[in-house]
């Protein structure tokens, strides 16, 4: 059983590949249940938030156009 470390290093000792989503197997069931409800209710304000962001971006674009016009003339 000699030389094993050298043989392993010749191929390079690599880190294990990480998964994007780690398995939730064996996790506390009450935590999982709460997480499920949190995900469900997280979607409620999403459309409202996206609409507000779109309004803010359009207003910002309008002000930059006004500033450009004022600076040119």
mmCIF file of the N, C-alpha and C atoms, coordinates in Angstrom:
data_MODEL
# 
_entry.id   MODEL 
# 
loop_
_atom_site.group_PDB 
_atom_site.id 
_atom_site.type_symbol 
_atom_site.label_atom_id 
_atom_site.label_alt_id 
_atom_site.label_comp_id 
_atom_site.label_asym_id 
_atom_site.label_entity_id 
_atom_site.label_seq_id 
_atom_site.pdbx_PDB_ins_code 
_atom_site.Cartn_x 
_atom_site.Cartn_y 
_atom_site.Cartn_z 
_atom_site.occupancy 
_atom_site.B_iso_or_equiv 
_atom_site.pdbx_formal_charge 
_atom_site.auth_seq_id 
_atom_site.auth_comp_id 
_atom_site.auth_asym_id 
_atom_site.auth_atom_id 
_atom_site.pdbx_PDB_model_num 
ATOM 1   N N  . UNK A 1 1  ? 0.820   -1.194 0.000   1.00 0.00 ? 1  UNK A N  1 
ATOM 2   C CA . UNK A 1 1  ? 0.000   0.000  0.000   1.00 0.00 ? 1  UNK A CA 1 
ATOM 3   C C  . UNK A 1 1  ? 0.867   1.261  0.000   1.00 0.00 ? 1  UNK A C  1 
ATOM 4   N N  . UNK A 1 2  ? 2.087   1.166  -0.527  1.00 0.00 ? 2  UNK A N  1 
ATOM 5   C CA . UNK A 1 2  ? 2.887   2.377  -0.620  1.00 0.00 ? 2  UNK A CA 1 
ATOM 6   C C  . UNK A 1 2  ? 2.578   3.079  -1.942  1.00 0.00 ? 2  UNK A C  1 
ATOM 7   N N  . UNK A 1 3  ? 3.022   4.316  -2.079  1.00 0.00 ? 3  UNK A N  1 
ATOM 8   C CA . UNK A 1 3  ? 2.954   5.057  -3.341  1.00 0.00 ? 3  UNK A CA 1 
ATOM 9   C C  . UNK A 1 3  ? 1.546   5.555  -3.697  1.00 0.00 ? 3  UNK A C  1 
ATOM 10  N N  . UNK A 1 4  ? 0.562   5.318  -2.826  1.00 0.00 ? 4  UNK A N  1 
ATOM 11  C CA . UNK A 1 4  ? -0.819  5.681  -3.183  1.00 0.00 ? 4  UNK A CA 1 
ATOM 12  C C  . UNK A 1 4  ? -0.986  7.196  -3.286  1.00 0.00 ? 4  UNK A C  1 
ATOM 13  N N  . UNK A 1 5  ? -0.370  7.922  -2.358  1.00 0.00 ? 5  UNK A N  1 
ATOM 14  C CA . UNK A 1 5  ? -0.505  9.377  -2.356  1.00 0.00 ? 5  UNK A CA 1 
ATOM 15  C C  . UNK A 1 5  ? 0.073   9.966  -3.636  1.00 0.00 ? 5  UNK A C  1 
ATOM 16  N N  . UNK A 1 6  ? 1.212   9.441  -4.068  1.00 0.00 ? 6  UNK A N  1 
ATOM 17  C CA . UNK A 1 6  ? 1.842   9.946  -5.290  1.00 0.00 ? 6  UNK A CA 1 
ATOM 18  C C  . UNK A 1 6  ? 0.961   9.656  -6.499  1.00 0.00 ? 6  UNK A C  1 
ATOM 19  N N  . UNK A 1 7  ? 0.405   8.438  -6.551  1.00 0.00 ? 7  UNK A N  1 
ATOM 20  C CA . UNK A 1 7  ? -0.460  8.066  -7.670  1.00 0.00 ? 7  UNK A CA 1 
ATOM 21  C C  . UNK A 1 7  ? -1.706  8.962  -7.719  1.00 0.00 ? 7  UNK A C  1 
ATOM 22  N N  . UNK A 1 8  ? -2.232  9.293  -6.540  1.00 0.00 ? 8  UNK A N  1 
ATOM 23  C CA . UNK A 1 8  ? -3.418  10.153 -6.499  1.00 0.00 ? 8  UNK A CA 1 
ATOM 24  C C  . UNK A 1 8  ? -3.087  11.566 -6.974  1.00 0.00 ? 8  UNK A C  1 
ATOM 25  N N  . UNK A 1 9  ? -1.924  12.065 -6.601  1.00 0.00 ? 9  UNK A N  1 
ATOM 26  C CA . UNK A 1 9  ? -1.554  13.421 -6.993  1.00 0.00 ? 9  UNK A CA 1 
ATOM 27  C C  . UNK A 1 9  ? -1.192  13.518 -8.468  1.00 0.00 ? 9  UNK A C  1 
ATOM 28  N N  . UNK A 1 10 ? -0.793  12.428 -9.081  1.00 0.00 ? 10 UNK A N  1 
ATOM 29  C CA . UNK A 1 10 ? -0.467  12.473 -10.512 1.00 0.00 ? 10 UNK A CA 1 
ATOM 30  C C  . UNK A 1 10 ? -1.706  12.793 -11.334 1.00 0.00 ? 10 UNK A C  1 
ATOM 31  N N  . UNK A 1 11 ? -2.849  12.280 -10.901 1.00 0.00 ? 11 UNK A N  1 
ATOM 32  C CA . UNK A 1 11 ? -4.103  12.599 -11.582 1.00 0.00 ? 11 UNK A CA 1 
ATOM 33  C C  . UNK A 1 11 ? -4.714  13.892 -11.063 1.00 0.00 ? 11 UNK A C  1 
ATOM 34  N N  . UNK A 1 12 ? -4.184  14.393 -9.983  1.00 0.00 ? 12 UNK A N  1 
ATOM 35  C CA . UNK A 1 12 ? -4.730  15.600 -9.385  1.00 0.00 ? 12 UNK A CA 1 
ATOM 36  C C  . UNK A 1 12 ? -5.866  15.245 -8.446  1.00 0.00 ? 12 UNK A C  1 
ATOM 37  N N  . UNK A 1 13 ? -5.806  15.784 -7.233  1.00 0.00 ? 13 UNK A N  1 
ATOM 38  C CA . UNK A 1 13 ? -6.886  15.540 -6.282  1.00 0.00 ? 13 UNK A CA 1 
ATOM 39  C C  . UNK A 1 13 ? -7.900  16.648 -6.496  1.00 0.00 ? 13 UNK A C  1 
ATOM 40  N N  . UNK A 1 14 ? -9.075  16.279 -6.989  1.00 0.00 ? 14 UNK A N  1 
ATOM 41  C CA . UNK A 1 14 ? -10.093 17.262 -7.364  1.00 0.00 ? 14 UNK A CA 1 
ATOM 42  C C  . UNK A 1 14 ? -11.140 17.386 -6.270  1.00 0.00 ? 14 UNK A C  1 
ATOM 43  N N  . UNK A 1 15 ? -11.731 18.587 -6.194  1.00 0.00 ? 15 UNK A N  1 
ATOM 44  C CA . UNK A 1 15 ? -12.841 18.792 -5.264  1.00 0.00 ? 15 UNK A CA 1 
ATOM 45  C C  . UNK A 1 15 ? -14.081 18.130 -5.834  1.00 0.00 ? 15 UNK A C  1 
ATOM 46  N N  . UNK A 1 16 ? -14.982 17.674 -4.974  1.00 0.00 ? 16 UNK A N  1 
ATOM 47  C CA . UNK A 1 16 ? -16.216 17.082 -5.492  1.00 0.00 ? 16 UNK A CA 1 
ATOM 48  C C  . UNK A 1 16 ? -17.058 18.137 -6.196  1.00 0.00 ? 16 UNK A C  1 
ATOM 49  N N  . UNK A 1 17 ? -17.706 17.748 -7.284  1.00 0.00 ? 17 UNK A N  1 
ATOM 50  C CA . UNK A 1 17 ? -18.546 18.683 -8.036  1.00 0.00 ? 17 UNK A CA 1 
ATOM 51  C C  . UNK A 1 17 ? -19.724 19.107 -7.176  1.00 0.00 ? 17 UNK A C  1 
ATOM 52  N N  . UNK A 1 18 ? -20.007 20.390 -7.181  1.00 0.00 ? 18 UNK A N  1 
ATOM 53  C CA . UNK A 1 18 ? -21.130 20.868 -6.373  1.00 0.00 ? 18 UNK A CA 1 
ATOM 54  C C  . UNK A 1 18 ? -22.389 20.917 -7.228  1.00 0.00 ? 18 UNK A C  1 
ATOM 55  N N  . UNK A 1 19 ? -23.488 20.521 -6.632  1.00 0.00 ? 19 UNK A N  1 
ATOM 56  C CA . UNK A 1 19 ? -24.779 20.552 -7.318  1.00 0.00 ? 19 UNK A CA 1 
ATOM 57  C C  . UNK A 1 19 ? -25.379 21.943 -7.174  1.00 0.00 ? 19 UNK A C  1 
ATOM 58  N N  . UNK A 1 20 ? -26.210 22.339 -8.142  1.00 0.00 ? 20 UNK A N  1 
ATOM 59  C CA . UNK A 1 20 ? -26.862 23.644 -8.064  1.00 0.00 ? 20 UNK A CA 1 
ATOM 60  C C  . UNK A 1 20 ? -27.845 23.670 -6.900  1.00 0.00 ? 20 UNK A C  1 
ATOM 61  N N  . UNK A 1 21 ? -28.686 22.656 -6.808  1.00 0.00 ? 21 UNK A N  1 
ATOM 62  C CA . UNK A 1 21 ? -29.664 22.579 -5.728  1.00 0.00 ? 21 UNK A CA 1 
ATOM 63  C C  . UNK A 1 21 ? -29.356 21.351 -4.878  1.00 0.00 ? 21 UNK A C  1 
ATOM 64  N N  . UNK A 1 22 ? -28.997 21.598 -3.647  1.00 0.00 ? 22 UNK A N  1 
ATOM 65  C CA . UNK A 1 22 ? -28.687 20.500 -2.745  1.00 0.00 ? 22 UNK A CA 1 
ATOM 66  C C  . UNK A 1 22 ? -29.980 19.793 -2.348  1.00 0.00 ? 22 UNK A C  1 
ATOM 67  N N  . UNK A 1 23 ? -29.916 18.501 -2.176  1.00 0.00 ? 23 UNK A N  1 
ATOM 68  C CA . UNK A 1 23 ? -31.092 17.704 -1.826  1.00 0.00 ? 23 UNK A CA 1 
ATOM 69  C C  . UNK A 1 23 ? -31.631 18.118 -0.461  1.00 0.00 ? 23 UNK A C  1 
ATOM 70  N N  . UNK A 1 24 ? -32.956 18.123 -0.332  1.00 0.00 ? 24 UNK A N  1 
ATOM 71  C CA . UNK A 1 24 ? -33.589 18.459 0.944   1.00 0.00 ? 24 UNK A CA 1 
ATOM 72  C C  . UNK A 1 24 ? -34.010 17.201 1.698   1.00 0.00 ? 24 UNK A C  1 
ATOM 73  N N  . UNK A 1 25 ? -33.451 16.087 1.296   1.00 0.00 ? 25 UNK A N  1 
ATOM 74  C CA . UNK A 1 25 ? -33.754 14.815 1.938   1.00 0.00 ? 25 UNK A CA 1 
ATOM 75  C C  . UNK A 1 25 ? -33.199 14.827 3.362   1.00 0.00 ? 25 UNK A C  1 
ATOM 76  N N  . UNK A 1 26 ? -34.039 14.486 4.317   1.00 0.00 ? 26 UNK A N  1 
ATOM 77  C CA . UNK A 1 26 ? -33.600 14.428 5.706   1.00 0.00 ? 26 UNK A CA 1 
ATOM 78  C C  . UNK A 1 26 ? -33.669 15.758 6.426   1.00 0.00 ? 26 UNK A C  1 
ATOM 79  N N  . UNK A 1 27 ? -34.245 16.789 5.794   1.00 0.00 ? 27 UNK A N  1 
ATOM 80  C CA . UNK A 1 27 ? -34.360 18.104 6.427   1.00 0.00 ? 27 UNK A CA 1 
ATOM 81  C C  . UNK A 1 27 ? -35.633 18.118 7.275   1.00 0.00 ? 27 UNK A C  1 
ATOM 82  N N  . UNK A 1 28 ? -35.631 18.917 8.324   1.00 0.00 ? 28 UNK A N  1 
ATOM 83  C CA . UNK A 1 28 ? -36.757 19.028 9.251   1.00 0.00 ? 28 UNK A CA 1 
ATOM 84  C C  . UNK A 1 28 ? -38.063 19.301 8.497   1.00 0.00 ? 28 UNK A C  1 
ATOM 85  N N  . UNK A 1 29 ? -39.093 18.450 8.664   1.00 0.00 ? 29 UNK A N  1 
ATOM 86  C CA . UNK A 1 29 ? -40.339 18.600 7.904   1.00 0.00 ? 29 UNK A CA 1 
ATOM 87  C C  . UNK A 1 29 ? -41.063 19.919 8.148   1.00 0.00 ? 29 UNK A C  1 
ATOM 88  N N  . UNK A 1 30 ? -41.014 20.443 9.384   1.00 0.00 ? 30 UNK A N  1 
ATOM 89  C CA . UNK A 1 30 ? -41.698 21.717 9.640   1.00 0.00 ? 30 UNK A CA 1 
ATOM 90  C C  . UNK A 1 30 ? -40.998 22.848 8.895   1.00 0.00 ? 30 UNK A C  1 
ATOM 91  N N  . UNK A 1 31 ? -39.689 22.778 8.806   1.00 0.00 ? 31 UNK A N  1 
ATOM 92  C CA . UNK A 1 31 ? -38.933 23.778 8.046   1.00 0.00 ? 31 UNK A CA 1 
ATOM 93  C C  . UNK A 1 31 ? -39.299 23.712 6.571   1.00 0.00 ? 31 UNK A C  1 
ATOM 94  N N  . UNK A 1 32 ? -39.393 22.484 6.032   1.00 0.00 ? 32 UNK A N  1 
ATOM 95  C CA . UNK A 1 32 ? -39.747 22.312 4.620   1.00 0.00 ? 32 UNK A CA 1 
ATOM 96  C C  . UNK A 1 32 ? -41.138 22.859 4.336   1.00 0.00 ? 32 UNK A C  1 
ATOM 97  N N  . UNK A 1 33 ? -42.065 22.600 5.256   1.00 0.00 ? 33 UNK A N  1 
ATOM 98  C CA . UNK A 1 33 ? -43.438 23.065 5.086   1.00 0.00 ? 33 UNK A CA 1 
ATOM 99  C C  . UNK A 1 33 ? -43.474 24.589 5.073   1.00 0.00 ? 33 UNK A C  1 
ATOM 100 N N  . UNK A 1 34 ? -42.756 25.195 5.998   1.00 0.00 ? 34 UNK A N  1 
ATOM 101 C CA . UNK A 1 34 ? -42.698 26.656 6.058   1.00 0.00 ? 34 UNK A CA 1 
ATOM 102 C C  . UNK A 1 34 ? -42.050 27.218 4.800   1.00 0.00 ? 34 UNK A C  1 
ATOM 103 N N  . UNK A 1 35 ? -41.011 26.564 4.317   1.00 0.00 ? 35 UNK A N  1 
ATOM 104 C CA . UNK A 1 35 ? -40.329 27.021 3.106   1.00 0.00 ? 35 UNK A CA 1 
ATOM 105 C C  . UNK A 1 35 ? -41.263 26.966 1.904   1.00 0.00 ? 35 UNK A C  1 
ATOM 106 N N  . UNK A 1 36 ? -42.093 25.923 1.853   1.00 0.00 ? 36 UNK A N  1 
ATOM 107 C CA . UNK A 1 36 ? -43.041 25.774 0.755   1.00 0.00 ? 36 UNK A CA 1 
ATOM 108 C C  . UNK A 1 36 ? -44.047 26.929 0.756   1.00 0.00 ? 36 UNK A C  1 
ATOM 109 N N  . UNK A 1 37 ? -44.563 27.285 1.937   1.00 0.00 ? 37 UNK A N  1 
ATOM 110 C CA . UNK A 1 37 ? -45.513 28.394 2.029   1.00 0.00 ? 37 UNK A CA 1 
ATOM 111 C C  . UNK A 1 37 ? -44.829 29.721 1.699   1.00 0.00 ? 37 UNK A C  1 
ATOM 112 N N  . UNK A 1 38 ? -43.590 29.881 2.140   1.00 0.00 ? 38 UNK A N  1 
ATOM 113 C CA . UNK A 1 38 ? -42.856 31.119 1.866   1.00 0.00 ? 38 UNK A CA 1 
ATOM 114 C C  . UNK A 1 38 ? -42.658 31.297 0.367   1.00 0.00 ? 38 UNK A C  1 
ATOM 115 N N  . UNK A 1 39 ? -42.309 30.208 -0.339  1.00 0.00 ? 39 UNK A N  1 
ATOM 116 C CA . UNK A 1 39 ? -42.145 30.277 -1.792  1.00 0.00 ? 39 UNK A CA 1 
ATOM 117 C C  . UNK A 1 39 ? -43.456 30.633 -2.464  1.00 0.00 ? 39 UNK A C  1 
ATOM 118 N N  . UNK A 1 40 ? -44.544 30.036 -1.961  1.00 0.00 ? 40 UNK A N  1 
ATOM 119 C CA . UNK A 1 40 ? -45.869 30.256 -2.550  1.00 0.00 ? 40 UNK A CA 1 
ATOM 120 C C  . UNK A 1 40 ? -46.269 31.725 -2.432  1.00 0.00 ? 40 UNK A C  1 
ATOM 121 N N  . UNK A 1 41 ? -46.074 32.310 -1.252  1.00 0.00 ? 41 UNK A N  1 
ATOM 122 C CA . UNK A 1 41 ? -46.516 33.685 -1.025  1.00 0.00 ? 41 UNK A CA 1 
ATOM 123 C C  . UNK A 1 41 ? -45.508 34.711 -1.517  1.00 0.00 ? 41 UNK A C  1 
ATOM 124 N N  . UNK A 1 42 ? -44.332 34.268 -1.870  1.00 0.00 ? 42 UNK A N  1 
ATOM 125 C CA . UNK A 1 42 ? -43.313 35.158 -2.415  1.00 0.00 ? 42 UNK A CA 1 
ATOM 126 C C  . UNK A 1 42 ? -43.728 35.666 -3.786  1.00 0.00 ? 42 UNK A C  1 
ATOM 127 N N  . UNK A 1 43 ? -44.538 34.876 -4.506  1.00 0.00 ? 43 UNK A N  1 
ATOM 128 C CA . UNK A 1 43 ? -44.933 35.216 -5.867  1.00 0.00 ? 43 UNK A CA 1 
ATOM 129 C C  . UNK A 1 43 ? -46.025 36.278 -5.900  1.00 0.00 ? 43 UNK A C  1 
ATOM 130 N N  . UNK A 1 44 ? -46.701 36.508 -4.758  1.00 0.00 ? 44 UNK A N  1 
ATOM 131 C CA . UNK A 1 44 ? -47.837 37.427 -4.734  1.00 0.00 ? 44 UNK A CA 1 
ATOM 132 C C  . UNK A 1 44 ? -47.438 38.851 -5.106  1.00 0.00 ? 44 UNK A C  1 
ATOM 133 N N  . UNK A 1 45 ? -46.366 39.373 -4.533  1.00 0.00 ? 45 UNK A N  1 
ATOM 134 C CA . UNK A 1 45 ? -45.975 40.754 -4.776  1.00 0.00 ? 45 UNK A CA 1 
ATOM 135 C C  . UNK A 1 45 ? -45.075 40.932 -5.978  1.00 0.00 ? 45 UNK A C  1 
ATOM 136 N N  . UNK A 1 46 ? -44.777 39.849 -6.689  1.00 0.00 ? 46 UNK A N  1 
ATOM 137 C CA . UNK A 1 46 ? -43.805 39.908 -7.778  1.00 0.00 ? 46 UNK A CA 1 
ATOM 138 C C  . UNK A 1 46 ? -44.275 40.804 -8.917  1.00 0.00 ? 46 UNK A C  1 
ATOM 139 N N  . UNK A 1 47 ? -45.526 40.633 -9.374  1.00 0.00 ? 47 UNK A N  1 
ATOM 140 C CA . UNK A 1 47 ? -46.033 41.432 -10.492 1.00 0.00 ? 47 UNK A CA 1 
ATOM 141 C C  . UNK A 1 47 ? -46.114 42.902 -10.120 1.00 0.00 ? 47 UNK A C  1 
ATOM 142 N N  . UNK A 1 48 ? -46.528 43.178 -8.889  1.00 0.00 ? 48 UNK A N  1 
ATOM 143 C CA . UNK A 1 48 ? -46.626 44.559 -8.422  1.00 0.00 ? 48 UNK A CA 1 
ATOM 144 C C  . UNK A 1 48 ? -45.238 45.210 -8.411  1.00 0.00 ? 48 UNK A C  1 
ATOM 145 N N  . UNK A 1 49 ? -44.257 44.457 -7.944  1.00 0.00 ? 49 UNK A N  1 
ATOM 146 C CA . UNK A 1 49 ? -42.895 44.963 -7.877  1.00 0.00 ? 49 UNK A CA 1 
ATOM 147 C C  . UNK A 1 49 ? -42.342 45.211 -9.279  1.00 0.00 ? 49 UNK A C  1 
ATOM 148 N N  . UNK A 1 50 ? -42.613 44.297 -10.216 1.00 0.00 ? 50 UNK A N  1 
ATOM 149 C CA . UNK A 1 50 ? -42.140 44.466 -11.586 1.00 0.00 ? 50 UNK A CA 1 
ATOM 150 C C  . UNK A 1 50 ? -42.768 45.695 -12.231 1.00 0.00 ? 50 UNK A C  1 
ATOM 151 N N  . UNK A 1 51 ? -44.055 45.947 -11.967 1.00 0.00 ? 51 UNK A N  1 
ATOM 152 C CA . UNK A 1 51 ? -44.736 47.123 -12.513 1.00 0.00 ? 51 UNK A CA 1 
ATOM 153 C C  . UNK A 1 51 ? -44.106 48.400 -11.967 1.00 0.00 ? 51 UNK A C  1 
ATOM 154 N N  . UNK A 1 52 ? -43.811 48.419 -10.669 1.00 0.00 ? 52 UNK A N  1 
ATOM 155 C CA . UNK A 1 52 ? -43.178 49.598 -10.065 1.00 0.00 ? 52 UNK A CA 1 
ATOM 156 C C  . UNK A 1 52 ? -41.792 49.842 -10.651 1.00 0.00 ? 52 UNK A C  1 
ATOM 157 N N  . UNK A 1 53 ? -41.045 48.774 -10.884 1.00 0.00 ? 53 UNK A N  1 
ATOM 158 C CA . UNK A 1 53 ? -39.711 48.913 -11.474 1.00 0.00 ? 53 UNK A CA 1 
ATOM 159 C C  . UNK A 1 53 ? -39.797 49.469 -12.886 1.00 0.00 ? 53 UNK A C  1 
ATOM 160 N N  . UNK A 1 54 ? -40.786 49.000 -13.657 1.00 0.00 ? 54 UNK A N  1 
ATOM 161 C CA . UNK A 1 54 ? -40.949 49.483 -15.028 1.00 0.00 ? 54 UNK A CA 1 
ATOM 162 C C  . UNK A 1 54 ? -41.291 50.967 -15.032 1.00 0.00 ? 54 UNK A C  1 
ATOM 163 N N  . UNK A 1 55 ? -42.155 51.394 -14.108 1.00 0.00 ? 55 UNK A N  1 
ATOM 164 C CA . UNK A 1 55 ? -42.518 52.816 -14.008 1.00 0.00 ? 55 UNK A CA 1 
ATOM 165 C C  . UNK A 1 55 ? -41.287 53.655 -13.678 1.00 0.00 ? 55 UNK A C  1 
ATOM 166 N N  . UNK A 1 56 ? -40.494 53.182 -12.736 1.00 0.00 ? 56 UNK A N  1 
ATOM 167 C CA . UNK A 1 56 ? -39.309 53.928 -12.315 1.00 0.00 ? 56 UNK A CA 1 
ATOM 168 C C  . UNK A 1 56 ? -38.310 54.050 -13.460 1.00 0.00 ? 56 UNK A C  1 
ATOM 169 N N  . UNK A 1 57 ? -38.127 52.984 -14.215 1.00 0.00 ? 57 UNK A N  1 
ATOM 170 C CA . UNK A 1 57 ? -37.176 53.008 -15.332 1.00 0.00 ? 57 UNK A CA 1 
ATOM 171 C C  . UNK A 1 57 ? -37.651 53.956 -16.423 1.00 0.00 ? 57 UNK A C  1 
ATOM 172 N N  . UNK A 1 58 ? -38.967 53.932 -16.728 1.00 0.00 ? 58 UNK A N  1 
ATOM 173 C CA . UNK A 1 58 ? -39.485 54.823 -17.771 1.00 0.00 ? 58 UNK A CA 1 
ATOM 174 C C  . UNK A 1 58 ? -39.386 56.283 -17.331 1.00 0.00 ? 58 UNK A C  1 
ATOM 175 N N  . UNK A 1 59 ? -39.644 56.556 -16.047 1.00 0.00 ? 59 UNK A N  1 
ATOM 176 C CA . UNK A 1 59 ? -39.526 57.923 -15.542 1.00 0.00 ? 59 UNK A CA 1 
ATOM 177 C C  . UNK A 1 59 ? -38.079 58.400 -15.621 1.00 0.00 ? 59 UNK A C  1 
ATOM 178 N N  . UNK A 1 60 ? -37.154 57.522 -15.294 1.00 0.00 ? 60 UNK A N  1 
ATOM 179 C CA . UNK A 1 60 ? -35.739 57.875 -15.347 1.00 0.00 ? 60 UNK A CA 1 
ATOM 180 C C  . UNK A 1 60 ? -35.325 58.176 -16.785 1.00 0.00 ? 60 UNK A C  1 
ATOM 181 N N  . UNK A 1 61 ? -35.809 57.373 -17.726 1.00 0.00 ? 61 UNK A N  1 
ATOM 182 C CA . UNK A 1 61 ? -35.487 57.598 -19.135 1.00 0.00 ? 61 UNK A CA 1 
ATOM 183 C C  . UNK A 1 61 ? -36.051 58.930 -19.604 1.00 0.00 ? 61 UNK A C  1 
ATOM 184 N N  . UNK A 1 62 ? -37.260 59.261 -19.157 1.00 0.00 ? 62 UNK A N  1 
ATOM 185 C CA . UNK A 1 62 ? -37.888 60.530 -19.536 1.00 0.00 ? 62 UNK A CA 1 
ATOM 186 C C  . UNK A 1 62 ? -37.053 61.704 -19.037 1.00 0.00 ? 62 UNK A C  1 
ATOM 187 N N  . UNK A 1 63 ? -36.617 61.650 -17.776 1.00 0.00 ? 63 UNK A N  1 
ATOM 188 C CA . UNK A 1 63 ? -35.821 62.740 -17.218 1.00 0.00 ? 63 UNK A CA 1 
ATOM 189 C C  . UNK A 1 63 ? -34.473 62.877 -17.917 1.00 0.00 ? 63 UNK A C  1 
ATOM 190 N N  . UNK A 1 64 ? -33.863 61.774 -18.295 1.00 0.00 ? 64 UNK A N  1 
ATOM 191 C CA . UNK A 1 64 ? -32.578 61.867 -18.991 1.00 0.00 ? 64 UNK A CA 1 
ATOM 192 C C  . UNK A 1 64 ? -32.769 62.493 -20.369 1.00 0.00 ? 64 UNK A C  1 
ATOM 193 N N  . UNK A 1 65 ? -33.899 62.180 -21.048 1.00 0.00 ? 65 UNK A N  1 
ATOM 194 C CA . UNK A 1 65 ? -34.172 62.815 -22.344 1.00 0.00 ? 65 UNK A CA 1 
ATOM 195 C C  . UNK A 1 65 ? -34.362 64.316 -22.181 1.00 0.00 ? 65 UNK A C  1 
ATOM 196 N N  . UNK A 1 66 ? -35.070 64.727 -21.125 1.00 0.00 ? 66 UNK A N  1 
ATOM 197 C CA . UNK A 1 66 ? -35.294 66.153 -20.872 1.00 0.00 ? 66 UNK A CA 1 
ATOM 198 C C  . UNK A 1 66 ? -33.963 66.841 -20.596 1.00 0.00 ? 66 UNK A C  1 
ATOM 199 N N  . UNK A 1 67 ? -33.112 66.213 -19.788 1.00 0.00 ? 67 UNK A N  1 
ATOM 200 C CA . UNK A 1 67 ? -31.803 66.788 -19.476 1.00 0.00 ? 67 UNK A CA 1 
ATOM 201 C C  . UNK A 1 67 ? -30.961 66.955 -20.735 1.00 0.00 ? 67 UNK A C  1 
ATOM 202 N N  . UNK A 1 68 ? -30.993 65.971 -21.617 1.00 0.00 ? 68 UNK A N  1 
ATOM 203 C CA . UNK A 1 68 ? -30.214 66.040 -22.852 1.00 0.00 ? 68 UNK A CA 1 
ATOM 204 C C  . UNK A 1 68 ? -30.703 67.197 -23.715 1.00 0.00 ? 68 UNK A C  1 
ATOM 205 N N  . UNK A 1 69 ? -32.030 67.350 -23.827 1.00 0.00 ? 69 UNK A N  1 
ATOM 206 C CA . UNK A 1 69 ? -32.591 68.442 -24.628 1.00 0.00 ? 69 UNK A CA 1 
ATOM 207 C C  . UNK A 1 69 ? -32.200 69.795 -24.053 1.00 0.00 ? 69 UNK A C  1 
ATOM 208 N N  . UNK A 1 70 ? -32.236 69.939 -22.731 1.00 0.00 ? 70 UNK A N  1 
ATOM 209 C CA . UNK A 1 70 ? -31.897 71.210 -22.100 1.00 0.00 ? 70 UNK A CA 1 
ATOM 210 C C  . UNK A 1 70 ? -30.421 71.544 -22.284 1.00 0.00 ? 70 UNK A C  1 
ATOM 211 N N  . UNK A 1 71 ? -29.565 70.562 -22.250 1.00 0.00 ? 71 UNK A N  1 
ATOM 212 C CA . UNK A 1 71 ? -28.130 70.801 -22.386 1.00 0.00 ? 71 UNK A CA 1 
ATOM 213 C C  . UNK A 1 71 ? -27.740 71.142 -23.819 1.00 0.00 ? 71 UNK A C  1 
ATOM 214 N N  . UNK A 1 72 ? -28.462 70.599 -24.796 1.00 0.00 ? 72 UNK A N  1 
ATOM 215 C CA . UNK A 1 72 ? -28.121 70.853 -26.200 1.00 0.00 ? 72 UNK A CA 1 
ATOM 216 C C  . UNK A 1 72 ? -28.501 72.275 -26.598 1.00 0.00 ? 72 UNK A C  1 
ATOM 217 N N  . UNK A 1 73 ? -29.666 72.761 -26.201 1.00 0.00 ? 73 UNK A N  1 
ATOM 218 C CA . UNK A 1 73 ? -30.153 74.080 -26.633 1.00 0.00 ? 73 UNK A CA 1 
ATOM 219 C C  . UNK A 1 73 ? -29.626 75.139 -25.764 1.00 0.00 ? 73 UNK A C  1 
# 
